[in-house]
Amino acid sequence: MMQRRKLRRLMPVAALLIAAVLALVWWARSPADRPGDGPAAAKADTGPRPALTVTTARPETMMLPRTLVANGDIAAWQEASIGSEANGLRLTEVLVNVGDRVRAGDVLARFSDDTVKADLAQARASLMEAQATLAEAESNAERARSLAASGALSTQQINQYQTAEQTARARVAAAQASVEAQQLRLKFTRLTAPDDGLISMRAATVGAVVPAGTELFRLIRQGRLEWRAEVMASELAGIARGTPARITAANGSQLTGKVRSIGPTVDPKTRTALVYVDLGPAPPDVPPARAGMYARGEFMTGNGSALTVPQQAVVLRDGFSYVFRVGADSRVAQLKVRTGRYLKQRVEVTEGVGPEDVLVAAGAGFLNDGDLVRVGTPQAKAD
């Protein structure tokens, strides 16, 4: 009971102490922070605050290069098939491999020539025999012609000597042709390059006996490559012979070239035509392009005027491009646009804005449609 009485007596004292502490805290606050007192209370909230301070710019008309983007494969300009012309001979030596550069006339492989040399020696011996027979026939025919006036020989005998002479001359011609044929066979035992170029395929194996016509090597003539670009039929009008092109191969090699020819037909399924571009040599500090690579490139079809905006003014959202137009009330409107070519820090806008629009040039990525903005210093015009 005594403890309860003491607590009852202390409770009023504790309440007074708490009230005194709260009063001191209230008076310690600055006048500006007191409810209903100071400048903060005097100022009424007159409207919404701007979401962002932005810089603005108007679209500008500039001259931009016109380009036409296409895809295609890199291929050999021309490939030469090098085959055996010797029939039934054994390969004794192969002197080149895939990737080797060769010059016209270089020996690529050799065949066994023992049999051919023996046949050539036999043909030469037959030629010498025919030549001896011809010499005898010519002598007999000359004597017969000299005795024709004397009547010592009949006309029939004279004709026989002359016929023997002609027959012997024909045999000499046949023997000479046989010698030339064997010499040609001997030449065929050395397989040579028909042109300068790069060996792209090898099927020759030492010891193989191959029939005539068997393909043993394939050669990229002069080492020249071309880009076979697939271009839509509706875009062919912008391309002509000699149009320059820039190509990026799958390995990152940057190449330049010029249009050599345009395919005369259009694929009925894809509605594309092949455009053949002669490629120049790759720079020494980049890996070379190779036949069969996929490449992406663009044709430089000239220059033209275009309406451009700063790249920072274009915002990508949900796969589409947008800009923000600043209205007279300092609120922004989100506009969907279609972009085109790029040049330095500017981008072409082909649809969605006009040259009179005032656009947010910096800070557009932080805005939403209808936001209130504070307009800062307008962005300087592009050079």
SULNOR-V628259 format. One record per pair of residues at least 4 apart in sequence whose C-alpha atoms are under 8 Angstrom apart, sorted by the first residue. I is the first residue (numbers start at 1). J is the second residue. D is the distance in Angstrom with one decimal. If there is no record, write none. Layout:
i j d
I J D
I J D
This chain:
i j d
1 5 6.4
2 6 6.4
3 7 6.3
4 8 6.3
5 9 6.4
6 10 6.4
7 11 6.2
8 12 7.7
9 13 7.6
10 14 6.3
11 15 6.3
12 16 6.3
13 17 6.4
14 18 6.3
15 19 6.3
16 20 6.2
17 21 6.4
18 22 6.4
19 23 6.3
20 24 6.3
21 25 6.3
22 26 6.2
23 27 6.3
24 28 6.1
25 29 6.7
26 34 7.9
29 33 6.5
29 34 6.7
30 34 6.6
31 37 6.0
31 38 5.3
32 37 6.2
32 38 4.1
32 39 5.9
32 40 6.0
32 41 7.6
33 37 7.3
33 38 7.0
33 40 7.4
34 38 7.1
35 41 7.1
36 41 5.4
36 42 7.9
37 41 5.7
37 42 7.5
38 42 6.5
39 43 6.2
40 44 8.0
49 372 7.4
50 371 7.6
50 372 4.9
50 373 4.7
50 374 5.8
51 367 7.8
51 371 6.4
51 372 5.7
51 373 5.5
51 374 7.7
52 363 7.8
52 367 7.9
52 372 7.5
52 373 5.1
52 374 6.2
53 373 5.8
53 374 4.5
53 375 5.8
53 376 6.2
54 360 6.5
54 361 7.3
54 362 6.0
54 363 5.9
54 364 7.9
54 373 6.8
54 374 6.2
54 375 5.2
54 376 5.6
55 360 6.0
55 361 5.5
55 362 5.6
55 363 7.7
55 375 5.9
55 376 5.0
55 377 5.6
55 378 5.1
55 379 6.0
56 358 6.4
56 359 5.4
56 360 4.5
56 361 4.8
56 362 7.2
56 375 7.0
56 376 7.4
56 377 7.3
56 378 4.8
56 379 5.8
57 309 7.8
57 358 5.8
57 359 5.4
57 360 6.5
57 361 5.6
57 378 5.9
57 379 5.5
57 380 7.6
57 381 7.8
58 309 7.3
58 355 6.4
58 356 6.7
58 357 5.9
58 358 5.0
58 359 6.0
59 307 6.2
59 308 5.4
59 309 5.0
59 354 7.0
59 355 5.0
59 356 7.4
59 357 7.1
59 358 7.8
59 359 7.8
60 307 5.5
60 308 5.3
60 309 6.6
60 355 6.5
60 381 8.0
61 305 6.3
61 306 5.3
61 307 4.4
61 308 6.1
61 355 8.0
62 305 5.4
62 306 5.4
62 307 6.5
62 308 6.8
63 303 6.4
63 304 5.3
63 305 4.4
63 306 6.2
64 303 5.5
64 304 5.5
64 305 6.1
64 306 6.5
64 341 7.6
64 343 7.2
65 300 7.1
65 301 7.6
65 302 5.7
65 303 4.1
65 304 6.3
66 300 6.1
66 301 5.4
66 302 5.2
66 303 5.2
66 304 6.4
66 341 7.9
67 298 5.9
67 299 5.3
67 300 4.8
67 301 5.7
67 302 7.4
68 298 5.2
68 299 5.0
68 300 6.8
68 301 7.1
69 296 7.5
69 297 5.8
69 298 4.2
69 299 6.5
70 229 6.1
70 230 6.2
70 231 6.0
70 296 6.1
70 297 5.6
70 298 6.0
70 299 7.9
71 229 5.4
71 230 5.8
71 231 7.8
71 294 7.7
71 295 6.0
71 296 4.5
71 297 6.3
72 227 6.7
72 228 5.4
72 229 4.3
72 230 5.6
72 294 6.0
72 295 5.6
72 296 6.5
73 227 5.9
73 228 5.5
73 229 6.8
73 291 7.9
73 292 6.1
73 293 5.7
73 294 4.6
73 295 5.8
74 225 6.8
74 226 5.7
74 227 4.5
74 228 6.2
74 289 7.9
74 290 7.0
74 291 5.1
74 292 5.4
74 293 5.3
74 294 6.3
74 295 6.7
75 225 5.7
75 226 5.5
75 227 6.3
75 228 7.2
75 290 7.6
75 291 4.4
75 292 5.6
75 293 7.6
76 220 6.0
76 221 7.9
76 223 7.7
76 224 6.3
76 225 4.6
76 226 6.0
76 291 5.8
77 220 7.3
77 221 7.2
77 224 5.5
77 225 4.9
77 226 5.4
77 278 7.8
78 220 6.0
78 221 5.6
78 224 7.7
79 218 6.6
79 219 5.4
79 220 4.6
79 221 5.8
80 194 8.0
80 218 5.7
80 219 5.0
80 220 6.4
80 221 6.5
81 215 6.5
81 216 7.9
81 217 6.3
81 218 4.8
81 219 6.5
82 193 7.5
82 194 8.0
82 215 5.8
82 216 6.0
82 217 5.1
82 218 5.8
82 219 7.4
83 212 7.6
83 213 5.4
83 214 5.1
83 215 4.0
83 216 5.1
83 217 6.7
84 188 7.7
84 191 7.2
84 210 7.4
84 211 7.2
84 212 5.2
84 213 5.2
84 214 5.5
84 215 6.6
84 216 6.9
85 188 6.0
85 211 8.0
85 212 4.8
85 213 5.9
86 185 6.5
86 188 5.6
86 189 6.5
86 211 7.1
86 212 5.3
87 210 6.8
87 211 4.7
87 212 4.5
88 209 5.7
88 210 5.7
88 211 5.2
88 212 7.2
89 111 6.1
89 112 6.2
89 113 7.9
89 189 8.0
89 209 5.4
89 210 6.5
89 211 7.6
90 111 5.5
90 112 5.5
90 206 7.9
90 207 5.7
90 208 5.5
90 209 4.3
90 210 6.9
91 109 7.4
91 110 6.1
91 111 4.4
91 112 6.2
91 204 7.9
91 205 7.0
91 206 5.1
91 207 5.0
91 208 5.5
91 209 6.3
91 210 7.9
92 109 7.8
92 110 5.8
92 111 5.3
92 112 5.9
92 206 5.5
92 207 5.9
93 109 5.5
93 110 5.1
93 111 7.0
93 206 5.8
94 108 6.3
94 109 4.3
94 110 6.6
94 204 7.0
94 205 7.2
94 206 6.5
95 107 7.2
95 108 5.2
95 109 5.5
96 100 6.4
96 108 5.7
96 109 7.6
96 199 7.9
97 199 6.9
97 201 8.0
97 202 6.5
98 198 7.9
98 199 5.1
98 200 5.4
98 201 5.6
98 202 6.1
99 198 6.1
99 199 5.2
99 200 6.1
100 198 5.8
100 199 5.5
101 196 7.6
101 197 5.7
101 198 4.5
101 199 6.4
102 106 6.4
102 193 7.1
102 195 8.0
102 196 5.6
102 197 5.6
102 198 6.3
102 199 7.5
103 193 6.7
103 195 6.1
103 196 4.1
103 197 6.5
104 192 7.5
104 193 5.1
104 194 5.2
104 195 4.1
104 196 4.8
105 192 5.2
105 193 5.1
105 194 6.3
105 195 7.2
106 192 5.3
106 193 5.5
107 190 6.3
107 191 5.7
107 192 4.3
107 193 6.6
108 190 7.6
108 191 5.5
108 192 5.4
108 193 6.6
109 190 6.1
109 191 5.2
109 192 7.3
110 189 5.6
110 190 4.7
110 191 6.1
111 189 4.6
111 190 6.5
112 189 6.7
113 117 6.0
113 186 6.5
113 189 6.2
114 118 6.4
115 119 6.3
116 120 6.1
116 182 6.6
116 185 6.6
116 186 5.9
117 121 6.2
117 182 7.8
117 186 6.9
118 122 6.3
119 123 6.2
119 182 6.6
120 124 6.2
120 179 6.1
120 182 5.1
120 183 6.6
121 125 6.3
122 126 6.3
123 127 6.2
123 175 6.5
123 176 7.9
123 178 5.9
123 179 5.1
123 182 7.5
124 128 6.3
124 175 7.5
124 176 7.8
124 179 5.8
125 129 6.3
126 130 6.2
126 175 6.1
127 131 6.1
127 172 6.0
127 175 4.6
127 176 6.0
127 179 7.6
128 132 6.3
129 133 6.3
130 134 6.1
130 168 6.5
130 169 7.8
130 171 5.9
130 172 4.9
130 175 7.0
131 135 6.2
131 168 7.6
131 169 7.8
131 172 5.7
132 136 6.5
133 137 6.2
133 168 6.0
134 138 6.0
134 165 6.2
134 168 4.6
134 169 5.7
134 172 7.3
135 139 6.3
136 140 6.3
137 141 6.0
137 161 6.9
137 162 7.8
137 164 5.9
137 165 4.5
137 168 6.7
138 142 6.1
138 162 7.9
138 165 5.3
139 143 6.4
140 144 6.2
140 161 6.2
141 145 6.2
141 158 7.2
141 161 4.8
141 162 5.2
141 164 7.9
141 165 6.5
142 146 6.3
143 147 6.3
144 148 6.2
144 153 7.2
144 157 7.9
144 158 5.4
144 161 6.9
145 158 6.8
147 151 6.6
147 152 6.1
147 153 6.6
148 152 7.0
148 153 6.4
148 154 7.6
148 155 7.6
148 158 7.3
153 157 6.2
153 158 6.6
154 158 6.4
155 159 6.2
156 160 6.3
157 161 6.5
158 162 6.4
159 163 6.0
160 164 6.1
161 165 6.3
162 166 6.4
163 167 6.1
164 168 6.1
165 169 6.2
166 170 6.2
167 171 6.3
168 172 6.3
169 173 6.4
170 174 6.2
171 175 6.1
172 176 6.1
173 177 6.2
174 178 6.2
175 179 6.3
176 180 6.3
177 181 6.2
178 182 6.3
179 183 6.2
180 184 6.2
181 185 6.3
182 186 6.2
183 187 6.3
184 188 6.2
185 189 6.7
186 190 7.7
195 221 6.3
195 222 7.0
196 221 6.1
196 222 4.9
196 223 7.5
197 219 6.1
197 220 5.3
197 221 4.5
197 222 4.0
197 223 4.6
197 224 7.9
198 219 5.5
198 220 5.1
198 221 6.8
198 222 7.0
198 223 5.3
199 217 7.1
199 218 5.9
199 219 4.6
199 220 6.4
200 217 7.6
200 218 5.5
200 219 5.6
200 220 6.4
201 216 8.0
201 217 5.4
201 218 4.9
201 219 7.2
202 216 5.8
202 217 4.6
202 218 6.7
203 215 7.2
203 216 4.7
203 217 6.1
204 208 7.7
204 216 4.9
204 217 7.1
210 214 6.5
220 224 6.9
224 278 7.8
224 279 7.3
225 278 6.6
225 279 5.8
225 290 7.9
225 291 6.9
226 276 6.5
226 277 5.4
226 278 4.7
226 279 5.3
227 275 7.9
227 276 5.9
227 277 5.0
227 278 6.6
227 279 6.8
227 295 7.8
228 274 5.8
228 275 5.6
228 276 4.9
228 277 6.5
229 274 5.5
229 275 5.1
229 276 6.6
229 277 7.6
230 272 5.7
230 273 5.6
230 274 4.9
230 275 6.5
231 235 6.7
231 236 6.7
231 272 5.2
231 273 5.4
231 274 6.4
231 275 6.9
232 236 6.7
232 271 6.0
232 272 4.3
232 273 6.4
233 266 6.9
233 271 6.0
233 272 5.4
233 273 6.3
235 239 7.6
238 301 6.3
239 243 6.3
239 299 7.6
239 301 6.7
240 259 7.0
240 261 8.0
240 262 7.8
241 258 7.6
241 259 5.1
241 260 5.6
241 261 5.9
241 262 7.5
242 258 5.2
242 259 4.9
242 260 6.4
243 258 5.5
243 259 5.3
243 299 6.8
243 300 6.7
243 301 6.7
244 256 7.4
244 257 5.8
244 258 4.5
244 259 6.6
244 299 6.0
244 300 5.6
244 301 7.7
245 256 5.8
245 257 5.3
245 258 5.8
245 259 7.5
245 277 7.8
245 297 6.9
245 298 5.6
245 299 4.3
245 300 5.8
246 254 7.3
246 255 6.0
246 256 4.7
246 257 6.6
246 297 5.4
246 298 5.5
246 299 6.6
246 300 7.8
247 254 5.9
247 255 5.1
247 256 6.0
247 257 7.7
247 295 6.6
247 296 5.8
247 297 4.0
247 298 6.6
248 252 6.0
248 253 5.7
248 254 4.8
248 255 6.3
248 295 5.6
248 296 5.4
248 297 5.9
249 253 5.2
249 254 6.6
249 255 7.8
249 289 6.4
249 293 6.7
249 294 6.3
249 295 4.3
249 296 6.5
250 293 6.3
250 294 5.7
250 295 5.7
251 287 7.2
251 289 7.3
252 286 7.9
252 287 7.7
253 282 7.1
253 286 5.8
253 287 5.9
253 288 6.4
253 289 6.2
254 282 6.9
254 283 7.9
254 286 7.8
255 279 6.7
255 280 6.6
255 281 7.2
255 282 5.8
255 283 8.0
256 279 6.0
256 280 5.8
257 277 6.0
257 278 5.3
257 279 4.4
257 280 5.6
258 277 5.3
258 278 5.6
258 279 7.0
259 275 7.0
259 276 5.9
259 277 4.2
259 278 6.3
260 275 7.9
260 276 5.6
260 277 5.4
260 278 6.1
261 275 6.2
261 276 5.3
261 277 7.2
262 273 7.5
262 274 6.3
262 275 4.5
262 276 6.1
263 273 5.9
263 274 5.1
263 275 5.9
263 276 7.5
264 273 7.7
265 273 6.3
266 271 5.8
266 272 5.4
266 273 4.6
266 274 7.8
267 271 5.1
267 272 5.5
267 273 6.3
268 272 7.8
282 286 6.9
282 287 7.6
282 288 5.8
282 289 7.3
289 293 7.2
306 348 6.1
306 349 7.6
306 350 7.7
307 348 5.6
307 349 5.8
307 350 7.0
307 355 7.4
308 346 6.1
308 347 5.3
308 348 4.2
308 349 5.6
309 313 6.7
309 314 7.9
309 346 5.6
309 347 5.6
309 348 6.6
309 349 7.0
310 314 7.4
310 345 6.1
310 346 4.5
310 347 6.3
310 361 6.4
311 345 5.7
311 346 5.0
311 347 5.6
312 361 6.1
312 362 5.8
312 363 7.7
312 364 7.3
313 323 5.9
313 324 7.5
313 359 7.2
313 360 5.9
313 361 4.5
313 362 6.1
313 363 7.8
313 364 6.0
314 321 6.2
314 322 5.6
314 323 5.2
314 364 7.5
315 321 5.6
315 322 5.1
315 323 6.2
315 364 6.8
315 365 6.0
316 320 5.5
316 321 4.7
316 322 6.3
317 321 6.4
317 322 7.4
320 336 7.3
320 337 7.9
321 336 5.9
321 337 5.6
321 338 6.6
321 339 7.4
322 334 6.5
322 335 5.4
322 336 4.5
322 337 5.5
323 334 5.9
323 335 5.3
323 336 6.6
323 337 7.0
323 359 6.9
323 360 7.3
323 364 7.3
324 332 5.7
324 333 5.4
324 334 4.6
324 335 6.0
324 359 5.6
324 360 5.6
324 364 6.7
324 369 7.7
325 332 5.3
325 333 5.2
325 334 6.5
325 335 7.1
325 357 6.6
325 358 5.6
325 359 4.4
325 360 6.3
326 330 5.8
326 331 5.8
326 332 4.5
326 333 6.6
326 357 7.9
326 358 5.7
326 359 5.8
326 360 6.7
327 331 5.5
327 332 6.0
327 333 7.4
327 358 7.7
330 372 5.8
330 373 5.7
330 374 6.8
330 375 7.4
331 370 5.6
331 371 5.4
331 372 4.4
331 373 6.0
332 368 7.8
332 369 6.1
332 370 5.2
332 371 5.7
332 372 6.6
332 373 7.3
333 369 5.1
333 370 5.7
333 371 8.0
334 368 7.2
334 369 5.0
334 370 7.7
335 352 6.7
335 353 7.8
336 352 6.1
337 349 6.7
337 350 7.5
337 351 5.4
337 352 4.4
337 353 7.1
338 349 5.8
338 350 5.6
338 351 5.1
338 352 6.7
339 347 6.8
339 348 5.5
339 349 4.5
339 350 5.8
339 351 7.4
340 347 6.8
340 348 4.9
340 349 6.0
340 350 6.4
341 347 5.9
341 348 5.2
342 346 6.0
342 347 4.5
342 348 6.3
343 347 6.3
349 353 7.5
353 357 6.7
360 364 5.9
361 379 7.0
363 367 7.3
367 371 6.5
